[in-house]
Structure formats: structure tokens, C-alpha cells
Amino acid sequence: MANNLPIVLIVEDDFAIQIVVEEALSDAGFETAVAPSAEEAVTLLKSKVMDYRALVTDINLKGHMTGWEVAKQAREINPTFPIVYITGAAANEWASHGVPNSVLLEKPFAPAQLVTAVSQLLNAGMPEQS
């Protein structure tokens, strides 16, 4: 299984939005994995079973944790981990809760905006290829 596509972990509990996000990233050449809850996302990140390269997370999720907390946990594992937040209601909290060098997209967003945000964050974190 030697595919070198970057794997993006998607944390979204709204199935319709999850499908849009997954399709946009897959069409752009990313591998995707989905966690329907923050708790599951953190478990996946900490297990390091897969080499996740970026995180796309909703803010308000079912369960006890929020997307803000998932991002903070991801950054504890890797301080430069690319984070894209997607939200319909919590955009005004980004300044106080978001991690540095992250991107926030307000719903509804165009799939191209999501792909651009993930690509830019991944490129910013990668060493120059020669």
C-alpha cells in the first residue's frame, strides 16, 4: 500500500457536510479519513496508526469535546499540524480559541475554498522540494 497521498482527517458530525468535504478533498488528490466525533478524532491522532497530514474539523460537535479541543490535541502531537476549522456559528470565537496558523471557513463555503486552505497549510509546513 504505497500511496503517498496526504491523508486529511475530517471531523464532522453532519453527514451531508461530511460528504461535501470528503468529495472536495478526494477530487483534489487527498486521501480522507472521517471521525464523527472529537473524541474519536483525538483517539485516531494519538494512535498514529495512520500518518494524518492535516485536520479539517467542525467546531460544534456531538459529544463533550469541540473542534477547538481536537485542534489543540493535534498541535500537542505535532506543533505544525495544519488545521482548517469549518463552522456555521463559532467564527467569532476563532481569535480566542483557534490555534495559530490555522484557517477558518464559515459554512456555507465553496469546496474549492476548502481545498485551497488545506493545500496552502500543507505547502507552508513542507520543506522545499528540490
The first five atom37 places (N, CA, C, CB, O) and aatype in JSON, in Angstrom:
{
  "aatype": [12, 0, 2, 2, 10, 14, 9, 19, 10, 9, 19, 6, 3, 3, 13, 0, 9, 5, 9, 19, 19, 6, 6, 0, 10, 15, 3, 0, 7, 13, 6, 16, 0, 19, 0, 14, 15, 0, 6, 6, 0, 19, 16, 10, 10, 11, 15, 11, 19, 12, 3, 18, 1, 0, 10, 19, 16, 3, 9, 2, 10, 11, 7, 8, 12, 16, 7, 17, 6, 19, 0, 11, 5, 0, 1, 6, 9, 2, 14, 16, 13, 14, 9, 19, 18, 9, 16, 7, 0, 0, 0, 2, 6, 17, 0, 15, 8, 7, 19, 14, 2, 15, 19, 10, 10, 6, 11, 14, 13, 0, 14, 0, 5, 10, 19, 16, 0, 19, 15, 5, 10, 10, 2, 0, 7, 12, 14, 6, 5, 15],
  "atom_mask": [
    [1, 1, 1, 1, 1],
    [1, 1, 1, 1, 1],
    [1, 1, 1, 1, 1],
    [1, 1, 1, 1, 1],
    [1, 1, 1, 1, 1],
    [1, 1, 1, 1, 1],
    [1, 1, 1, 1, 1],
    [1, 1, 1, 1, 1],
    [1, 1, 1, 1, 1],
    [1, 1, 1, 1, 1],
    [1, 1, 1, 1, 1],
    [1, 1, 1, 1, 1],
    [1, 1, 1, 1, 1],
    [1, 1, 1, 1, 1],
    [1, 1, 1, 1, 1],
    [1, 1, 1, 1, 1],
    [1, 1, 1, 1, 1],
    [1, 1, 1, 1, 1],
    [1, 1, 1, 1, 1],
    [1, 1, 1, 1, 1],
    [1, 1, 1, 1, 1],
    [1, 1, 1, 1, 1],
    [1, 1, 1, 1, 1],
    [1, 1, 1, 1, 1],
    [1, 1, 1, 1, 1],
    [1, 1, 1, 1, 1],
    [1, 1, 1, 1, 1],
    [1, 1, 1, 1, 1],
    [1, 1, 1, 0, 1],
    [1, 1, 1, 1, 1],
    [1, 1, 1, 1, 1],
    [1, 1, 1, 1, 1],
    [1, 1, 1, 1, 1],
    [1, 1, 1, 1, 1],
    [1, 1, 1, 1, 1],
    [1, 1, 1, 1, 1],
    [1, 1, 1, 1, 1],
    [1, 1, 1, 1, 1],
    [1, 1, 1, 1, 1],
    [1, 1, 1, 1, 1],
    [1, 1, 1, 1, 1],
    [1, 1, 1, 1, 1],
    [1, 1, 1, 1, 1],
    [1, 1, 1, 1, 1],
    [1, 1, 1, 1, 1],
    [1, 1, 1, 1, 1],
    [1, 1, 1, 1, 1],
    [1, 1, 1, 1, 1],
    [1, 1, 1, 1, 1],
    [1, 1, 1, 1, 1],
    [1, 1, 1, 1, 1],
    [1, 1, 1, 1, 1],
    [1, 1, 1, 1, 1],
    [1, 1, 1, 1, 1],
    [1, 1, 1, 1, 1],
    [1, 1, 1, 1, 1],
    [1, 1, 1, 1, 1],
    [1, 1, 1, 1, 1],
    [1, 1, 1, 1, 1],
    [1, 1, 1, 1, 1],
    [1, 1, 1, 1, 1],
    [1, 1, 1, 1, 1],
    [1, 1, 1, 0, 1],
    [1, 1, 1, 1, 1],
    [1, 1, 1, 1, 1],
    [1, 1, 1, 1, 1],
    [1, 1, 1, 0, 1],
    [1, 1, 1, 1, 1],
    [1, 1, 1, 1, 1],
    [1, 1, 1, 1, 1],
    [1, 1, 1, 1, 1],
    [1, 1, 1, 1, 1],
    [1, 1, 1, 1, 1],
    [1, 1, 1, 1, 1],
    [1, 1, 1, 1, 1],
    [1, 1, 1, 1, 1],
    [1, 1, 1, 1, 1],
    [1, 1, 1, 1, 1],
    [1, 1, 1, 1, 1],
    [1, 1, 1, 1, 1],
    [1, 1, 1, 1, 1],
    [1, 1, 1, 1, 1],
    [1, 1, 1, 1, 1],
    [1, 1, 1, 1, 1],
    [1, 1, 1, 1, 1],
    [1, 1, 1, 1, 1],
    [1, 1, 1, 1, 1],
    [1, 1, 1, 0, 1],
    [1, 1, 1, 1, 1],
    [1, 1, 1, 1, 1],
    [1, 1, 1, 1, 1],
    [1, 1, 1, 1, 1],
    [1, 1, 1, 1, 1],
    [1, 1, 1, 1, 1],
    [1, 1, 1, 1, 1],
    [1, 1, 1, 1, 1],
    [1, 1, 1, 1, 1],
    [1, 1, 1, 0, 1],
    [1, 1, 1, 1, 1],
    [1, 1, 1, 1, 1],
    [1, 1, 1, 1, 1],
    [1, 1, 1, 1, 1],
    [1, 1, 1, 1, 1],
    [1, 1, 1, 1, 1],
    [1, 1, 1, 1, 1],
    [1, 1, 1, 1, 1],
    [1, 1, 1, 1, 1],
    [1, 1, 1, 1, 1],
    [1, 1, 1, 1, 1],
    [1, 1, 1, 1, 1],
    [1, 1, 1, 1, 1],
    [1, 1, 1, 1, 1],
    [1, 1, 1, 1, 1],
    [1, 1, 1, 1, 1],
    [1, 1, 1, 1, 1],
    [1, 1, 1, 1, 1],
    [1, 1, 1, 1, 1],
    [1, 1, 1, 1, 1],
    [1, 1, 1, 1, 1],
    [1, 1, 1, 1, 1],
    [1, 1, 1, 1, 1],
    [1, 1, 1, 1, 1],
    [1, 1, 1, 1, 1],
    [1, 1, 1, 1, 1],
    [1, 1, 1, 0, 1],
    [1, 1, 1, 1, 1],
    [1, 1, 1, 1, 1],
    [1, 1, 1, 1, 1],
    [1, 1, 1, 1, 1],
    [1, 1, 1, 1, 1]
  ],
  "atom_positions": [
    [[0.83, -1.19, 0.0], [0.0, 0.0, 0.0], [0.87, 1.25, 0.0], [-0.94, 0.0, 1.21], [0.9, 1.99, 0.98]],
    [[1.56, 1.47, -1.07], [2.49, 2.59, -1.13], [1.87, 3.8, -1.81], [3.76, 2.19, -1.85], [2.38, 4.27, -2.82]],
    [[0.78, 4.29, -1.26], [0.27, 5.53, -1.84], [0.76, 6.68, -0.98], [-1.3, 5.53, -1.93], [0.74, 6.62, 0.25]],
    [[1.21, 7.72, -1.65], [1.81, 8.84, -0.94], [0.88, 10.04, -0.87], [3.1, 9.24, -1.6], [1.33, 11.17, -0.68]],
    [[-0.41, 9.79, -1.03], [-1.37, 10.89, -0.93], [-1.44, 11.35, 0.52], [-2.77, 10.47, -1.45], [-1.49, 10.52, 1.43]],
    [[-1.45, 12.66, 0.74], [-1.61, 13.15, 2.12], [-2.99, 12.75, 2.66], [-1.43, 14.7, 2.18], [-4.0, 12.88, 1.96]],
    [[-3.02, 12.25, 3.88], [-4.29, 11.85, 4.5], [-4.8, 13.0, 5.36], [-4.12, 10.55, 5.35], [-4.1, 13.48, 6.25]],
    [[-6.02, 13.43, 5.08], [-6.65, 14.5, 5.82], [-7.73, 13.9, 6.71], [-7.25, 15.58, 4.85], [-8.62, 13.19, 6.23]],
    [[-7.64, 14.18, 8.01], [-8.65, 13.71, 8.95], [-9.77, 14.73, 9.02], [-8.04, 13.45, 10.36], [-9.54, 15.9, 9.33]],
    [[-10.98, 14.28, 8.74], [-12.17, 15.14, 8.74], [-12.98, 14.83, 9.99], [-13.02, 14.94, 7.45], [-13.33, 13.67, 10.24]],
    [[-13.29, 15.87, 10.78], [-14.12, 15.69, 11.98], [-15.4, 16.49, 11.75], [-13.36, 16.15, 13.29], [-15.41, 17.71, 11.87]],
    [[-16.46, 15.79, 11.44], [-17.74, 16.43, 11.11], [-18.86, 15.46, 11.45], [-17.8, 16.85, 9.6], [-18.85, 14.31, 11.01]],
    [[-19.84, 15.93, 12.23], [-20.94, 15.04, 12.61], [-22.19, 15.22, 11.75], [-21.29, 15.27, 14.04], [-23.17, 14.49, 11.92]],
    [[-22.17, 16.17, 10.83], [-23.28, 16.36, 9.89], [-22.92, 15.61, 8.61], [-23.55, 17.89, 9.61], [-22.02, 16.01, 7.87]],
    [[-23.65, 14.52, 8.36], [-23.29, 13.63, 7.25], [-23.26, 14.34, 5.91], [-24.27, 12.48, 7.19], [-22.37, 14.08, 5.1]],
    [[-24.2, 15.24, 5.65], [-24.25, 15.94, 4.37], [-22.99, 16.79, 4.15], [-25.5, 16.83, 4.3], [-22.44, 16.81, 3.05]],
    [[-22.56, 17.47, 5.19], [-21.35, 18.3, 5.08], [-20.11, 17.41, 4.98], [-21.22, 19.26, 6.3], [-19.17, 17.71, 4.24]],
    [[-20.12, 16.32, 5.74], [-19.02, 15.36, 5.7], [-18.78, 14.88, 4.27], [-19.32, 14.17, 6.64], [-17.64, 14.79, 3.83]],
    [[-19.86, 14.57, 3.54], [-19.76, 14.09, 2.17], [-19.16, 15.16, 1.26], [-21.13, 13.67, 1.64], [-18.29, 14.87, 0.44]],
    [[-19.61, 16.42, 1.4], [-19.1, 17.52, 0.58], [-17.59, 17.69, 0.82], [-19.85, 18.84, 0.91], [-16.82, 17.83, -0.12]],
    [[-17.19, 17.68, 2.09], [-15.78, 17.86, 2.45], [-14.94, 16.71, 1.9], [-15.61, 17.96, 3.98], [-13.88, 16.92, 1.32]],
    [[-15.43, 15.49, 2.11], [-14.72, 14.31, 1.63], [-14.53, 14.32, 0.12], [-15.46, 13.05, 2.05], [-13.44, 14.07, -0.39]],
    [[-15.61, 14.62, -0.61], [-15.54, 14.64, -2.07], [-14.6, 15.74, -2.57], [-16.93, 14.84, -2.67], [-13.82, 15.51, -3.51]],
    [[-14.67, 16.91, -1.97], [-13.8, 18.02, -2.4], [-12.33, 17.64, -2.24], [-14.1, 19.3, -1.59], [-11.52, 17.86, -3.14]],
    [[-11.99, 17.06, -1.11], [-10.59, 16.7, -0.85], [-10.15, 15.51, -1.71], [-10.4, 16.37, 0.63], [-9.03, 15.5, -2.22]],
    [[-11.02, 14.52, -1.87], [-10.69, 13.36, -2.71], [-10.47, 13.79, -4.16], [-11.8, 12.3, -2.64], [-9.52, 13.35, -4.8]],
    [[-11.36, 14.64, -4.66], [-11.24, 15.13, -6.03], [-9.94, 15.91, -6.23], [-12.44, 16.0, -6.4], [-9.41, 15.97, -7.34]],
    [[-9.44, 16.52, -5.16], [-8.21, 17.31, -5.24], [-6.96, 16.46, -5.04], [-8.24, 18.43, -4.21], [-5.84, 16.97, -5.06]],
    [[-7.14, 15.15, -4.84], [-5.99, 14.26, -4.73], [-5.56, 13.93, -3.31], [0.0, 0.0, 0.0], [-4.45, 13.43, -3.1]],
    [[-6.42, 14.19, -2.35], [-6.1, 13.83, -0.97], [-6.79, 12.53, -0.6], [-6.52, 14.96, 0.0], [-7.86, 12.2, -1.12]],
    [[-6.18, 11.8, 0.3], [-6.81, 10.65, 0.93], [-7.59, 11.22, 2.12], [-5.75, 9.54, 1.37], [-7.13, 12.17, 2.75]],
    [[-8.75, 10.66, 2.44], [-9.51, 11.19, 3.57], [-9.84, 10.09, 4.56], [-10.79, 11.86, 3.08], [-9.98, 8.92, 4.2]],
    [[-9.96, 10.49, 5.81], [-10.44, 9.62, 6.88], [-11.44, 10.46, 7.66], [-9.26, 9.07, 7.81], [-11.25, 11.67, 7.82]],
    [[-12.5, 9.84, 8.14], [-13.56, 10.59, 8.81], [-13.73, 10.1, 10.24], [-14.88, 10.46, 8.05], [-13.77, 8.9, 10.51]],
    [[-13.83, 11.06, 11.16], [-14.18, 10.78, 12.55], [-15.45, 11.58, 12.84], [-13.0, 11.17, 13.55], [-15.46, 12.8, 12.68]],
    [[-16.53, 10.92, 13.25], [-17.78, 11.62, 13.5], [-17.82, 12.37, 14.83], [-18.9, 10.66, 13.44], [-18.77, 13.11, 15.1]],
    [[-16.79, 12.19, 15.66], [-16.77, 12.89, 16.95], [-15.35, 13.35, 17.27], [-17.32, 11.99, 18.09], [-14.37, 12.81, 16.75]],
    [[-15.27, 14.37, 18.12], [-13.97, 14.88, 18.54], [-13.18, 13.81, 19.29], [-14.15, 16.12, 19.42], [-11.97, 13.66, 19.09]],
    [[-13.87, 13.08, 20.15], [-13.2, 12.04, 20.93], [-12.55, 11.0, 20.02], [-14.2, 11.36, 21.89], [-11.42, 10.59, 20.24]],
    [[-13.3, 10.58, 19.0], [-12.76, 9.59, 18.07], [-11.57, 10.16, 17.3], [-13.84, 9.12, 17.09], [-10.59, 9.46, 17.06]],
    [[-11.66, 11.42, 16.91], [-10.57, 12.07, 16.18], [-9.29, 12.08, 17.01], [-10.95, 13.5, 15.78], [-8.21, 11.77, 16.51]],
    [[-9.42, 12.45, 18.27], [-8.24, 12.5, 19.15], [-7.64, 11.11, 19.32], [-8.62, 13.09, 20.54], [-6.42, 10.95, 19.31]],
    [[-8.5, 10.11, 19.46], [-8.01, 8.72, 19.57], [-7.23, 8.33, 18.32], [-9.2, 7.75, 19.78], [-6.15, 7.75, 18.42]],
    [[-7.77, 8.66, 17.15], [-7.08, 8.34, 15.89], [-5.74, 9.06, 15.79], [-7.96, 8.7, 14.69], [-4.74, 8.46, 15.4]],
    [[-5.73, 10.34, 16.13], [-4.48, 11.11, 16.05], [-3.42, 10.55, 16.98], [-4.75, 12.58, 16.39], [-2.26, 10.4, 16.6]],
    [[-3.83, 10.23, 18.21], [-2.86, 9.74, 19.2], [-2.37, 8.33, 18.88], [-3.49, 9.74, 20.58], [-1.24, 7.98, 19.23]],
    [[-3.2, 7.53, 18.21], [-2.8, 6.15, 17.91], [-1.69, 6.09, 16.88], [-4.0, 5.36, 17.41], [-0.91, 5.13, 16.84]],
    [[-1.61, 7.13, 16.04], [-0.59, 7.21, 14.98], [-0.6, 5.98, 14.07], [0.79, 7.38, 15.6], [0.42, 5.64, 13.48]],
    [[-1.76, 5.32, 13.95], [-1.89, 4.19, 13.05], [-1.74, 4.67, 11.61], [-3.25, 3.47, 13.25], [-1.16, 3.98, 10.77]],
    [[-2.28, 5.87, 11.34], [-2.14, 6.46, 10.02], [-1.38, 7.77, 10.17], [-3.54, 6.7, 9.34], [-1.39, 8.4, 11.22]],
    [[-0.71, 8.15, 9.09], [0.07, 9.39, 9.1], [-0.8, 10.54, 8.59], [1.35, 9.24, 8.22], [-0.71, 10.94, 7.43]],
    [[-1.65, 11.05, 9.47], [-2.51, 12.16, 9.07], [-1.65, 13.39, 8.82], [-3.58, 12.45, 10.15], [-0.73, 13.68, 9.59]],
    [[-1.95, 14.12, 7.74], [-1.15, 15.27, 7.37], [-1.85, 16.6, 7.63], [-0.79, 15.18, 5.94], [-1.22, 17.65, 7.65]],
    [[-3.19, 16.54, 7.83], [-3.95, 17.76, 8.1], [-5.26, 17.38, 8.77], [-4.21, 18.56, 6.78], [-5.7, 16.23, 8.72]],
    [[-5.87, 18.38, 9.41], [-7.14, 18.19, 10.12], [-8.14, 19.22, 9.62], [-6.94, 18.3, 11.66], [-7.85, 20.41, 9.57]],
    [[-9.32, 18.74, 9.26], [-10.44, 19.62, 8.94], [-11.51, 19.3, 9.97], [-10.98, 19.42, 7.44], [-12.02, 18.18, 10.01]],
    [[-11.85, 20.27, 10.82], [-12.78, 19.98, 11.9], [-13.89, 21.02, 12.02], [-12.04, 19.89, 13.2], [-13.66, 22.22, 11.9]],
    [[-15.09, 20.51, 12.26], [-16.2, 21.37, 12.64], [-15.91, 21.81, 14.08], [-17.61, 20.63, 12.5], [-15.14, 21.16, 14.78]],
    [[-16.53, 22.89, 14.51], [-16.32, 23.36, 15.89], [-17.31, 22.71, 16.85], [-16.44, 24.9, 15.96], [-16.92, 22.1, 17.84]],
    [[-18.6, 22.85, 16.54], [-19.63, 22.31, 17.43], [-19.97, 20.88, 17.02], [-20.9, 23.2, 17.39], [-20.59, 20.64, 15.98]],
    [[-19.53, 19.95, 17.85], [-19.68, 18.53, 17.57], [-20.51, 17.86, 18.66], [-18.31, 17.85, 17.44], [-20.62, 18.37, 19.78]],
    [[-21.1, 16.72, 18.31], [-21.78, 15.93, 19.33], [-20.72, 15.38, 20.27], [-22.63, 14.77, 18.7], [-19.58, 15.14, 19.85]],
    [[-21.07, 15.18, 21.51], [-20.08, 14.7, 22.47], [-19.63, 15.83, 23.37], [0.0, 0.0, 0.0], [-20.2, 16.92, 23.35]],
    [[-18.59, 15.57, 24.14], [-18.14, 16.54, 25.15], [-17.08, 17.5, 24.64], [-17.61, 15.81, 26.34], [-16.91, 18.59, 25.19]],
    [[-16.37, 17.1, 23.59], [-15.28, 17.94, 23.09], [-15.72, 18.76, 21.88], [-14.07, 17.08, 22.73], [-16.66, 18.39, 21.17]],
    [[-15.03, 19.87, 21.65], [-15.28, 20.72, 20.48], [-14.13, 20.57, 19.48], [-15.46, 22.2, 20.9], [-13.1, 19.96, 19.78]],
    [[-14.33, 21.15, 18.32], [-13.26, 21.18, 17.32], [-12.05, 21.96, 17.8], [0.0, 0.0, 0.0], [-10.92, 21.66, 17.42]],
    [[-12.3, 22.99, 18.64], [-11.16, 23.75, 19.2], [-10.25, 22.79, 19.96], [-11.67, 24.9, 20.15], [-9.02, 22.86, 19.83]],
    [[-10.85, 21.89, 20.75], [-10.06, 20.96, 21.57], [-9.33, 19.92, 20.72], [-10.96, 20.25, 22.58], [-8.2, 19.55, 21.01]],
    [[-9.99, 19.45, 19.65], [-9.33, 18.5, 18.76], [-8.07, 19.13, 18.17], [-10.29, 18.04, 17.62], [-7.01, 18.51, 18.13]],
    [[-8.19, 20.38, 17.73], [-7.05, 21.08, 17.13], [-5.91, 21.24, 18.13], [-7.47, 22.45, 16.6], [-4.75, 21.04, 17.79]],
    [[-6.25, 21.59, 19.36], [-5.21, 21.75, 20.39], [-4.49, 20.42, 20.64], [-5.82, 22.28, 21.72], [-3.27, 20.39, 20.79]],
    [[-5.26, 19.32, 20.69], [-4.65, 17.99, 20.89], [-3.75, 17.64, 19.71], [-5.76, 16.9, 21.06], [-2.66, 17.09, 19.89]],
    [[-4.21, 17.96, 18.49], [-3.4, 17.67, 17.29], [-2.08, 18.43, 17.35], [-4.18, 18.04, 16.01], [-1.03, 17.9, 16.98]],
    [[-2.15, 19.68, 17.8], [-0.94, 20.5, 17.89], [0.0, 20.03, 19.01], [-1.31, 21.97, 18.12], [1.2, 20.29, 18.95]],
    [[-0.53, 19.36, 20.02], [0.35, 18.79, 21.06], [1.15, 17.63, 20.47], [-0.48, 18.3, 22.28], [2.29, 17.4, 20.86]],
    [[0.54, 16.91, 19.53], [1.21, 15.78, 18.87], [2.23, 16.31, 17.86], [0.19, 14.85, 18.18], [3.35, 15.81, 17.78]],
    [[1.82, 17.32, 17.1], [2.68, 17.92, 16.08], [2.43, 19.43, 16.06], [2.42, 17.29, 14.66], [1.36, 19.86, 15.62]],
    [[3.38, 20.24, 16.53], [3.18, 21.69, 16.66], [2.88, 22.43, 15.36], [4.38, 22.29, 17.28], [2.38, 23.56, 15.39]],
    [[3.18, 21.82, 14.22], [2.91, 22.49, 12.94], [1.76, 21.85, 12.17], [4.16, 22.48, 12.07], [1.58, 22.13, 10.99]],
    [[0.99, 21.0, 12.83], [-0.09, 20.27, 12.16], [-1.08, 21.23, 11.51], [-0.82, 19.35, 13.17], [-1.62, 22.1, 12.2]],
    [[-1.34, 21.11, 10.2], [-2.28, 22.01, 9.52], [-3.72, 21.79, 10.01], [-2.2, 21.8, 8.01], [-4.21, 20.66, 10.05]],
    [[-4.38, 22.88, 10.38], [-5.74, 22.83, 10.9], [-6.64, 23.75, 10.08], [-5.78, 23.24, 12.4], [-6.32, 24.92, 9.87]],
    [[-7.78, 23.21, 9.61], [-8.81, 24.02, 8.99], [-10.08, 23.8, 9.8], [-9.02, 23.65, 7.46], [-10.58, 22.68, 9.92]],
    [[-10.6, 24.9, 10.34], [-11.88, 24.84, 11.06], [-13.0, 25.16, 10.08], [-11.89, 25.83, 12.27], [-12.85, 26.03, 9.22]],
    [[-14.12, 24.44, 10.21], [-15.32, 24.79, 9.45], [-16.45, 24.97, 10.45], [-15.67, 23.69, 8.38], [-16.65, 24.13, 11.32]],
    [[-17.19, 26.06, 10.32], [-18.23, 26.33, 11.31], [-19.33, 27.2, 10.72], [-17.63, 27.01, 12.53], [-19.12, 28.0, 9.81]],
    [[-20.51, 27.02, 11.27], [-21.62, 27.86, 10.9], [-21.92, 28.9, 11.95], [0.0, 0.0, 0.0], [-22.58, 29.9, 11.67]],
    [[-21.43, 28.68, 13.17], [-21.84, 29.55, 14.27], [-20.7, 30.08, 15.14], [-22.79, 28.83, 15.12], [-20.9, 31.05, 15.87]],
    [[-19.53, 29.48, 15.08], [-18.5, 29.81, 16.06], [-17.35, 30.65, 15.5], [-17.95, 28.55, 16.63], [-16.3, 30.73, 16.14]],
    [[-17.52, 31.26, 14.35], [-16.42, 32.0, 13.72], [-15.89, 33.12, 14.62], [-16.89, 32.6, 12.4], [-14.69, 33.39, 14.62]],
    [[-16.77, 33.76, 15.37], [-16.34, 34.87, 16.23], [-15.45, 34.4, 17.39], [-17.56, 35.59, 16.79], [-14.85, 35.24, 18.06]],
    [[-15.36, 33.11, 17.62], [-14.53, 32.57, 18.72], [-13.12, 32.2, 18.25], [-15.2, 31.34, 19.33], [-12.27, 31.83, 19.06]],
    [[-12.87, 32.29, 16.93], [-11.6, 31.82, 16.38], [-10.4, 32.54, 16.99], [-11.59, 32.01, 14.88], [-9.4, 31.9, 17.31]],
    [[-10.49, 33.84, 17.14], [-9.36, 34.61, 17.69], [-8.96, 34.13, 19.08], [-9.71, 36.09, 17.73], [-7.78, 34.09, 19.41]],
    [[-9.94, 33.76, 19.88], [-9.63, 33.36, 21.26], [-9.42, 31.85, 21.42], [-10.74, 33.8, 22.17], [-8.72, 31.43, 22.34]],
    [[-10.01, 31.04, 20.54], [-9.92, 29.58, 20.7], [-9.08, 28.87, 19.64], [-11.29, 29.0, 20.7], [-8.57, 27.78, 19.89]],
    [[-8.94, 29.46, 18.48], [-8.22, 28.8, 17.39], [-6.73, 28.73, 17.64], [0.0, 0.0, 0.0], [-6.17, 29.57, 18.35]],
    [[-6.09, 27.72, 17.06], [-4.64, 27.6, 17.2], [-3.97, 28.49, 16.16], [-4.18, 26.12, 17.03], [-4.56, 28.77, 15.11]],
    [[-2.74, 28.95, 16.42], [-2.03, 29.8, 15.45], [-1.85, 29.08, 14.1], [-0.66, 30.21, 16.02], [-1.8, 27.85, 14.04]],
    [[-1.75, 29.86, 13.05], [-1.52, 29.32, 11.7], [-2.57, 28.3, 11.29], [-0.15, 28.69, 11.62], [-2.25, 27.27, 10.7]],
    [[-3.82, 28.6, 11.62], [-4.93, 27.78, 11.18], [-5.81, 28.63, 10.28], [-5.75, 27.22, 12.41], [-5.63, 29.84, 10.17]],
    [[-6.76, 27.99, 9.63], [-7.69, 28.68, 8.73], [-9.1, 28.37, 9.19], [-7.48, 28.25, 7.24], [-9.39, 27.24, 9.6]],
    [[-9.98, 29.37, 9.13], [-11.37, 29.14, 9.47], [-12.23, 29.46, 8.25], [-11.8, 30.0, 10.69], [-12.12, 30.53, 7.65]],
    [[-13.1, 28.5, 7.9], [-14.05, 28.7, 6.81], [-15.46, 28.69, 7.4], [-13.9, 27.6, 5.7], [-15.81, 27.79, 8.17]],
    [[-16.25, 29.69, 7.05], [-17.62, 29.73, 7.53], [-18.53, 28.99, 6.55], [-18.1, 31.18, 7.71], [-18.43, 29.15, 5.33]],
    [[-19.42, 28.17, 7.12], [-20.42, 27.48, 6.31], [-21.48, 28.49, 5.89], [-21.07, 26.27, 7.08], [-21.83, 29.36, 6.7]],
    [[-21.99, 28.43, 4.69], [-21.57, 27.52, 3.62], [-20.3, 28.05, 2.94], [-22.71, 27.32, 2.58], [-20.15, 29.26, 2.75]],
    [[-19.42, 27.16, 2.57], [-18.19, 27.53, 1.87], [-18.13, 26.73, 0.57], [-16.92, 27.26, 2.75], [-18.75, 25.68, 0.45]],
    [[-17.4, 27.24, -0.39], [-17.22, 26.51, -1.65], [-16.18, 25.42, -1.45], [-16.79, 27.48, -2.8], [-15.17, 25.64, -0.77]],
    [[-16.4, 24.23, -2.03], [-15.4, 23.17, -1.9], [-13.99, 23.62, -2.29], [-15.8, 21.98, -2.75], [-13.01, 23.19, -1.69]],
    [[-13.89, 24.49, -3.3], [-12.57, 24.98, -3.72], [-11.88, 25.76, -2.61], [-12.71, 25.86, -4.97], [-10.65, 25.71, -2.5]],
    [[-12.65, 26.48, -1.78], [-12.05, 27.22, -0.66], [-11.39, 26.25, 0.32], [-13.12, 28.07, 0.06], [-10.31, 26.52, 0.84]],
    [[-12.05, 25.13, 0.56], [-11.52, 24.13, 1.48], [-10.23, 23.53, 0.93], [-12.57, 23.02, 1.73], [-9.23, 23.42, 1.65]],
    [[-10.25, 23.14, -0.33], [-9.07, 22.55, -0.96], [-7.9, 23.52, -0.93], [-9.39, 22.13, -2.42], [-6.77, 23.13, -0.63]],
    [[-8.17, 24.79, -1.23], [-7.13, 25.81, -1.22], [-6.55, 25.97, 0.19], [-7.69, 27.16, -1.71], [-5.33, 26.04, 0.35]],
    [[-7.41, 26.02, 1.2], [-6.94, 26.19, 2.58], [-6.05, 25.02, 3.0], [-8.15, 26.31, 3.54], [-4.97, 25.24, 3.56]],
    [[-6.48, 23.79, 2.75], [-5.69, 22.61, 3.13], [-4.37, 22.61, 2.36], [-6.48, 21.3, 2.85], [-3.31, 22.37, 2.95]],
    [[-4.42, 22.88, 1.06], [-3.2, 22.87, 0.24], [-2.2, 23.91, 0.72], [-3.54, 23.12, -1.23], [-1.01, 23.63, 0.83]],
    [[-2.69, 25.12, 1.0], [-1.79, 26.19, 1.44], [-1.14, 25.85, 2.78], [-2.55, 27.51, 1.56], [0.06, 26.08, 2.95]],
    [[-1.9, 25.3, 3.71], [-1.33, 24.93, 5.01], [-0.32, 23.8, 4.87], [-2.44, 24.52, 5.99], [0.73, 23.83, 5.5]],
    [[-0.63, 22.81, 4.04], [0.32, 21.7, 3.82], [1.6, 22.21, 3.18], [-0.32, 20.61, 2.95], [2.69, 21.84, 3.59]],
    [[1.46, 23.07, 2.17], [2.64, 23.6, 1.48], [3.48, 24.47, 2.41], [2.22, 24.41, 0.25], [4.7, 24.45, 2.33]],
    [[2.83, 25.22, 3.29], [3.55, 26.08, 4.22], [4.37, 25.26, 5.21], [2.57, 26.99, 4.98], [5.42, 25.7, 5.67]],
    [[3.89, 24.06, 5.53], [4.57, 23.23, 6.52], [5.6, 22.28, 5.94], [0.0, 0.0, 0.0], [6.32, 21.62, 6.69]],
    [[5.67, 22.2, 4.62], [6.59, 21.24, 4.0], [7.92, 21.9, 3.66], [5.95, 20.64, 2.74], [7.96, 23.05, 3.23]],
    [[9.01, 21.17, 3.84], [10.29, 21.69, 3.41], [10.31, 21.78, 1.88], [11.46, 20.8, 3.92], [9.62, 21.02, 1.2]],
    [[11.08, 22.71, 1.36], [11.15, 22.9, -0.09], [11.67, 21.63, -0.76], [12.07, 24.11, -0.44], [12.63, 21.02, -0.29]],
    [[11.02, 21.25, -1.84], [11.46, 20.1, -2.63], [12.44, 20.6, -3.69], [10.24, 19.35, -3.29], [12.21, 21.64, -4.31]],
    [[13.53, 19.87, -3.9], [14.46, 20.31, -4.95], [14.42, 19.39, -6.14], [15.89, 20.39, -4.4], [15.14, 19.6, -7.11]]
  ]
}
